[in-house]
Amino acid sequence: MPHPIDERLFPASRLVAIAALAVMAVSMLATRYHHFSSALHLADTSWAVFFLTGLWFRQVRVLGGLLALAVVIDLGSVWLDGAAMASCFSPAYPGVLAAYAALWGVGRLVGKRATTVATLPAQLAWIAGGIIVGSAVAFGLSNVTFYAFSGQFGEMAAVEYATRTLPYLGGYLTSAATYSAIALAGMALINTLREGARVRRHG
């Protein structure tokens, strides 16, 4: 008899899914605008949020809503901080949104695969691999487009730019993995508590 799929890492109800989405949106508001995140010493949660929403939600409208939220936050940053944040918007800015979409897409692919394996370790392995691949793709997209279209690098060679920026990949990957691990642990805890309450009610 096949083992049942372990679903502890995924929203177990519509209410849990909505709550998770709301928490992730609030986390972007709290950490994406650097005036708040710098004061609290928090890294931006955006990469983890887009990966996790791909993992947990397959509706493209969720991606569209989060991309719109990211743009609104960035526009708000420019409005509040003026020239200090205006450099965020250049012809390369769509590359940032493409990077987020790539993270969501990788998360979505991993979610489809992870829900077909029976064991928690196998799911975690797929998710960990997805975070690594998604972060690498997002880092590449955002930096290639920034180098090519921002107009800030003049005659700098692409190899030199890559050499200077590649060391930052580790920080982005670490932040995405840390936030994702916290979110997944929280989801597993919520589902375990819900299941325990259900058993007690019907036991």
C-alpha positions as CSV (number, residue, x, y, z in Angstrom):
1,M,0.0,0.0,0.0
2,P,1.5,3.4,-1.0
3,H,2.4,5.9,1.8
4,P,0.1,8.9,2.0
5,I,1.6,12.2,0.9
6,D,3.0,14.2,3.9
7,E,1.3,17.6,3.7
8,R,2.6,19.2,6.9
9,L,4.6,21.8,4.9
10,F,1.6,23.0,2.9
11,P,-1.5,25.1,3.9
12,A,-4.1,22.6,5.2
13,S,-7.1,24.9,4.8
14,R,-8.2,28.0,3.0
15,L,-8.0,30.0,6.3
16,V,-4.4,28.9,6.9
17,A,-3.5,29.8,3.3
18,I,-5.1,33.3,3.5
19,A,-3.3,33.9,6.9
20,A,0.0,32.8,5.4
21,L,-0.4,35.0,2.4
22,A,-1.3,38.0,4.7
23,V,1.7,37.4,6.9
24,M,4.1,37.3,3.9
25,A,2.6,40.5,2.5
26,V,3.1,42.2,5.8
27,S,6.7,40.9,6.0
28,M,7.4,42.6,2.7
29,L,6.0,45.8,3.9
30,A,8.1,45.6,7.1
31,T,11.4,44.6,5.4
32,R,11.4,45.8,1.8
33,Y,11.2,49.5,2.7
34,H,14.7,49.9,4.1
35,H,13.9,52.7,6.5
36,F,12.1,50.1,8.6
37,S,14.3,47.1,7.9
38,S,17.5,48.9,8.6
39,A,16.3,50.1,11.9
40,L,15.3,46.5,12.8
41,H,18.3,44.9,11.2
42,L,16.1,42.7,9.1
43,A,16.9,41.4,5.6
44,D,14.3,41.8,2.8
45,T,11.9,38.9,2.8
46,S,10.9,39.3,-0.8
47,W,12.9,36.4,-2.3
48,A,11.5,34.0,0.3
49,V,8.0,35.4,-0.2
50,F,8.0,34.8,-3.9
51,F,9.4,31.4,-3.6
52,L,7.0,30.3,-0.9
53,T,3.9,31.7,-2.7
54,G,5.0,29.7,-5.7
55,L,5.3,26.7,-3.5
56,W,2.0,27.1,-1.8
57,F,-0.2,28.9,-4.4
58,R,-0.5,28.0,-8.0
59,Q,-2.8,30.9,-9.0
60,V,-1.0,33.4,-11.3
61,R,-3.1,36.2,-9.7
62,V,-1.2,35.7,-6.4
63,L,2.1,36.4,-8.3
64,G,0.5,39.4,-9.9
65,G,-0.7,40.8,-6.6
66,L,2.7,40.4,-5.0
67,L,4.5,42.0,-7.9
68,A,2.1,44.9,-7.7
69,L,2.7,45.1,-3.9
70,A,6.5,45.2,-4.5
71,V,6.1,48.1,-7.0
72,V,3.8,50.0,-4.6
73,I,6.3,49.6,-1.8
74,D,9.2,50.8,-4.0
75,L,7.1,53.8,-5.2
76,G,6.3,54.6,-1.6
77,S,10.0,54.5,-0.8
78,V,10.7,57.0,-3.5
79,W,7.9,59.2,-2.3
80,L,9.1,59.1,1.3
81,D,12.8,59.2,0.8
82,G,13.0,61.0,-2.6
83,A,16.4,60.9,-4.3
84,A,17.8,58.4,-1.8
85,M,15.5,55.7,-3.3
86,A,14.9,57.0,-6.8
87,S,17.9,55.1,-8.2
88,C,15.9,51.9,-7.6
89,F,13.9,52.9,-10.7
90,S,15.8,52.6,-13.9
91,P,15.3,50.9,-17.3
92,A,16.6,47.8,-15.5
93,Y,13.8,47.7,-12.9
94,P,11.7,45.1,-14.9
95,G,14.6,42.7,-14.3
96,V,13.8,42.8,-10.6
97,L,10.2,41.8,-11.3
98,A,11.4,39.1,-13.7
99,A,13.7,37.7,-10.9
100,Y,10.7,37.6,-8.5
101,A,8.6,35.8,-11.1
102,A,11.4,33.3,-11.6
103,L,11.5,32.6,-7.9
104,W,7.7,32.1,-7.9
105,G,8.0,29.8,-11.0
106,V,10.7,27.6,-9.4
107,G,8.6,27.4,-6.2
108,R,5.6,26.4,-8.2
109,L,7.5,23.6,-10.0
110,V,8.9,22.4,-6.7
111,G,5.5,22.5,-5.1
112,K,4.1,20.2,-7.8
113,R,6.9,17.8,-7.3
114,A,7.0,17.9,-3.5
115,T,3.3,17.1,-3.2
116,T,3.9,13.8,-5.0
117,V,6.6,12.4,-2.7
118,A,5.6,10.6,0.4
119,T,8.2,11.5,3.0
120,L,9.0,14.8,4.7
121,P,12.8,14.5,4.1
122,A,12.2,14.1,0.4
123,Q,10.0,17.1,0.4
124,L,12.6,19.1,2.2
125,A,15.2,18.0,-0.2
126,W,13.2,19.3,-3.2
127,I,12.4,22.5,-1.4
128,A,16.0,23.1,-0.5
129,G,17.1,22.5,-4.0
130,G,14.4,24.8,-5.3
131,I,15.6,27.6,-3.0
132,I,19.2,27.2,-4.3
133,V,18.2,27.1,-8.0
134,G,15.6,29.9,-7.6
135,S,18.0,32.2,-5.8
136,A,20.7,31.6,-8.4
137,V,18.3,32.3,-11.3
138,A,16.9,35.4,-9.6
139,F,20.3,36.7,-8.8
140,G,21.4,36.2,-12.4
141,L,18.4,37.9,-13.9
142,S,18.4,40.9,-11.6
143,N,22.2,41.5,-12.1
144,V,22.4,40.9,-15.8
145,T,19.5,43.3,-16.5
146,F,21.0,45.8,-14.0
147,Y,24.3,45.7,-15.7
148,A,22.8,45.9,-19.2
149,F,20.1,48.5,-18.8
150,S,20.7,50.6,-15.7
151,G,23.3,52.8,-17.5
152,Q,25.4,53.0,-14.4
153,F,28.5,51.0,-15.4
154,G,29.9,52.8,-18.4
155,E,32.8,50.9,-19.8
156,M,33.0,48.3,-17.0
157,A,33.5,44.8,-18.5
158,A,30.9,42.2,-17.8
159,V,33.5,39.9,-16.3
160,E,34.5,42.6,-13.8
161,Y,30.9,43.3,-12.9
162,A,30.3,39.6,-12.4
163,T,33.4,39.3,-10.2
164,R,32.2,42.2,-8.0
165,T,28.6,41.1,-7.6
166,L,28.9,37.3,-7.3
167,P,30.1,37.4,-3.7
168,Y,26.7,38.9,-2.7
169,L,24.8,35.8,-3.9
170,G,25.5,34.0,-0.6
171,G,23.8,36.7,1.4
172,Y,20.7,36.6,-0.8
173,L,20.6,32.8,-0.7
174,T,21.1,32.8,3.1
175,S,18.3,35.2,3.7
176,A,15.9,33.4,1.4
177,A,16.7,30.0,2.9
178,T,16.4,31.3,6.5
179,Y,13.1,33.0,6.0
180,S,11.8,30.0,4.1
181,A,12.9,27.6,6.8
182,I,11.1,29.7,9.4
183,A,7.9,29.9,7.4
184,L,7.9,26.1,6.7
185,A,8.6,25.3,10.3
186,G,5.7,27.6,11.2
187,M,3.4,25.9,8.7
188,A,4.4,22.5,10.0
189,L,3.7,23.6,13.6
190,I,0.3,25.0,12.7
191,N,-0.7,21.9,10.8
192,T,0.5,19.7,13.7
193,L,-1.5,21.7,16.2
194,R,-4.6,21.6,14.0
195,E,-4.4,17.9,13.5
196,G,-3.9,17.4,17.3
197,A,-7.0,19.5,18.0
198,R,-9.0,17.5,15.4
199,V,-8.0,14.2,16.9
200,R,-8.9,15.4,20.4
201,R,-12.3,16.6,19.2
202,H,-13.1,13.3,17.5
203,G,-11.3,11.0,19.9
